[in-house]
């Protein structure tokens, strides 16, 4: 099973949700266009097409299937980059240096050092308190 899957056959509920969400998204795009350029023509065109798409999607959701799938296919590379490349960078740029610094300083929180004079590696633990303590967390 892949981390990211493309939904080639969305349900009518998903398509209706997509219709409303695209109206919100393109509404924000229209506001940005109006603010950026000051021209109302682009704003009216974007809002009109988005509103028409939303109405069609609410009445006949399966007619938006091609738009939904196209949008998902276009966004797939972004999702792949975020899920794989960003997590890889996070691991190698944050977790690995922390581990290397801990190793250089001799800090071993798991106590994995080999001690040839030790008879056992058992570490005594204090017994658990009364079980009633679990119900008093604060």
Beta strands, then each sheet from edge to edge (+ up, - down):
end
